[in-house]
Amino acid sequence: MKKERHFPWPLVWAAEWGAMLLCCALCVFVPLWVQPYSVAQGACLYGVVPLAGLACAYASVRRGVHGLLAWIPPVGALCVVYALFVGTLPTGGSCAAAFLAGLLGGAAGVEKNRRKK
């Protein structure tokens, strides 16, 4: 039987933050070079960021991060990057989409961990 590597959960959570910050930064800058801007921005903020948040939350919960902590980086990274580069907070819809996707990813990871045992 193959032994699974075990990483400390703070390291995994920091990696989730890093991945989400990079994803959100790309999603803020990519629409600047694509026309029409509003379609690209909507696709990034309402599509790419929530999907990345879902995947990151799922992966971090599978690696040992508590399910209630896993949803914070998708929303937090979006707010931090948007505030740094745009100067305002993102709309409530994109934050809600990131929150729900992170919550769903965390819940899926918890369920997968429960079934594994």
C-alpha positions in Angstrom: 0.0 0.0 0.0 1.3 3.4 -1.0 1.9 5.7 2.0 0.4 9.2 1.5 2.4 12.3 2.2 1.2 14.4 5.1 1.7 18.1 5.0 0.9 20.4 8.0 -2.4 22.1 7.5 -1.1 25.6 7.8 1.3 25.0 4.9 -1.6 23.6 2.8 -3.8 26.6 3.7 -1.0 29.0 2.8 -0.6 27.2 -0.6 -4.4 27.6 -1.1 -4.0 31.3 -0.4 -1.1 31.6 -2.9 -3.0 29.7 -5.6 -6.1 31.9 -5.2 -4.1 35.1 -5.1 -2.4 34.2 -8.4 -5.7 33.1 -10.0 -7.5 36.3 -8.9 -4.6 38.5 -10.1 -4.7 36.9 -13.5 -8.5 37.3 -13.6 -8.2 41.0 -12.8 -5.5 41.6 -15.4 -6.5 39.3 -18.3 -9.7 41.2 -19.2 -7.7 44.4 -19.7 -6.2 42.9 -22.9 -9.4 41.2 -24.2 -12.3 42.9 -26.0 -15.1 43.2 -25.1 -13.9 43.9 -21.6 -17.1 43.4 -19.7 -17.7 39.9 -21.1 -14.1 38.8 -20.2 -14.4 40.3 -16.8 -17.7 38.6 -16.1 -16.3 35.2 -17.3 -13.3 35.6 -15.1 -15.0 36.9 -11.9 -18.1 34.7 -12.2 -16.6 31.6 -13.8 -12.9 31.1 -13.3 -12.5 32.4 -9.8 -15.4 30.3 -8.4 -14.1 27.2 -10.2 -10.6 27.7 -8.9 -12.0 28.4 -5.4 -14.0 25.1 -5.5 -10.9 23.2 -6.6 -8.6 24.8 -4.1 -11.0 24.3 -1.2 -11.6 20.7 -2.1 -7.9 20.0 -2.4 -7.0 21.7 0.8 -9.7 19.9 2.8 -8.5 16.6 1.4 -5.0 17.5 2.7 -6.1 18.3 6.2 -7.4 21.9 6.4 -10.6 22.3 8.4 -13.7 22.6 6.2 -14.7 25.9 7.8 -11.3 27.5 7.0 -11.2 26.3 3.4 -13.8 28.8 2.0 -11.9 31.9 3.3 -9.1 32.0 0.6 -11.4 32.2 -2.4 -13.3 35.2 -1.1 -10.4 36.8 0.7 -8.0 36.6 -2.3 -10.6 38.1 -4.6 -11.2 41.0 -2.2 -7.5 41.6 -1.6 -6.5 41.5 -5.2 -9.4 43.6 -6.4 -8.8 46.2 -3.7 -5.1 46.4 -4.4 -5.3 46.7 -8.2 -8.7 48.3 -8.8 -9.1 50.3 -5.7 -12.6 49.1 -4.7 -14.1 45.9 -3.4 -15.6 43.5 -6.0 -19.3 43.3 -6.5 -21.4 41.2 -4.1 -22.2 38.7 -6.8 -18.7 37.7 -7.5 -17.9 37.5 -3.8 -21.0 35.4 -3.3 -20.1 33.1 -6.2 -16.6 32.6 -4.8 -18.0 32.0 -1.3 -20.5 29.4 -2.4 -18.0 27.6 -4.6 -15.4 27.6 -1.7 -18.1 26.3 0.7 -19.2 23.6 -1.8 -15.6 22.5 -2.4 -14.9 22.3 1.3 -18.0 20.3 1.9 -17.2 17.9 -0.9 -13.7 17.4 0.6 -15.1 16.8 4.1 -17.6 14.2 2.6 -14.8 12.5 0.6 -12.6 12.3 3.7 -15.6 10.9 5.7 -16.2 8.2 3.1 -12.5 7.3 2.9 -12.4 6.3 6.6 
